[in-house]
Amino acid sequence: MDDWDAPACKHCRGIRRLVMTGRASWIEVGCWHCEGTGNRDGTTDPPAPPDPAAPRPPLGQHAAVTESGLCPACLGAGEVVSLQEGMRGRAPCPRCTTPPP
């Protein structure tokens, strides 16, 4: 059994439906024991992992950064990438460094 899956329903064996047969016909119905989940006691699987293509919040808002006490703009480096007049360069972090007098 995969760690991701809950124990399978003993009536439908995780298939989520039951087959009822007659003399010359059959029908499939959703399992009423697990309520169509395929898991024992009707419990659902854990939520799927997040989509990697989904937009992510800025790194400075991540729990590891906010709990560590690091500056959310430069992550403790003291410098940030600056884009001035189309040129890329380094500049002191505006949040955690004091400007020179």
VENLINDA-V734125 format. One record per residue. N is the residue number from 1. RES is the residue in one small letter. PHI is phi as a letter, one per 30 degrees, with the letter a starting at -180 (999 if undefined). OMEGA is omega in whole degrees, -180 to 180 (none if undefined). D_FIRST is the distance of its C-alpha to the first C-alpha in Angstrom with 2 decimals. Layout:
n = <N:N>
res = <RES:RES>
phi = <PHI:PHI>
omega = <OMEGA:OMEGA>
d_first = <D_FIRST:D_FIRST>
This chain:
n = <1:2:3:4:5:6:7:8:9:10:11:12:13:14:15:16:17:18:19:20:21:22:23:24:25:26:27:28:29:30:31:32:33:34:35:36:37:38:39:40:41:42:43:44:45:46:47:48:49:50:51:52:53:54:55:56:57:58:59:60:61:62:63:64:65:66:67:68:69:70:71:72:73:74:75:76:77:78:79:80:81:82:83:84:85:86:87:88:89:90:91:92:93:94:95:96:97:98:99:100:101>
res = <m:d:d:w:d:a:p:a:c:k:h:c:r:g:i:r:r:l:v:m:t:g:r:a:s:w:i:e:v:g:c:w:h:c:e:g:t:g:n:r:d:g:t:t:d:p:p:a:p:p:d:p:a:a:p:r:p:p:l:g:q:h:a:a:v:t:e:s:g:l:c:p:a:c:l:g:a:g:e:v:v:s:l:q:e:g:m:r:g:r:a:p:c:p:r:c:t:t:p:p:p>
phi = <999:d:d:d:c:d:e:d:d:d:d:c:h:i:d:i:b:c:c:c:c:b:d:b:b:a:b:c:b:d:d:d:d:c:h:i:d:i:c:d:i:i:d:c:d:d:d:d:d:d:d:d:d:d:d:c:d:e:d:d:c:d:d:d:d:d:d:d:i:d:d:d:d:c:h:i:d:i:b:b:d:c:c:b:h:i:c:c:a:c:b:d:d:d:c:c:c:c:d:d:d>
omega = <177:179:-177:-174:172:178:-176:176:-177:-179:-179:-180:176:-178:177:179:178:178:177:-177:175:-179:-175:-178:176:176:175:178:175:-179:-179:177:-179:-179:176:179:-177:-178:179:178:176:179:-180:176:175:-180:179:177:-177:179:-179:-180:-179:179:-180:177:178:-177:-180:179:-180:-177:-180:180:-177:180:-177:-178:177:176:-178:-179:-175:-179:176:-178:-179:179:175:175:-177:176:180:179:177:179:178:179:179:178:176:-180:-179:-177:-171:178:179:180:179:-178:none>
d_first = <0.00:3.78:6.44:8.34:6.95:8.38:7.87:9.14:12.86:14.09:17.08:15.98:12.40:11.46:14.43:16.56:19.63:21.33:23.86:27.11:29.44:33.16:35.84:36.01:33.60:30.16:28.76:25.42:25.01:22.52:20.54:22.64:20.29:17.76:20.59:18.99:16.01:13.41:12.01:13.28:16.76:17.24:15.75:15.35:13.01:14.69:17.50:17.23:18.80:22.56:24.28:25.79:28.88:29.61:32.69:32.20:34.57:37.08:36.02:38.57:36.73:33.43:32.66:32.90:36.42:37.66:36.51:37.99:41.45:41.91:44.08:41.96:44.37:44.57:41.72:44.38:46.02:49.23:49.58:48.31:48.74:51.81:52.86:56.59:58.71:56.11:55.92:52.84:53.34:52.41:53.73:53.51:50.80:52.53:50.42:50.57:53.68:57.21:59.53:62.34:65.70>
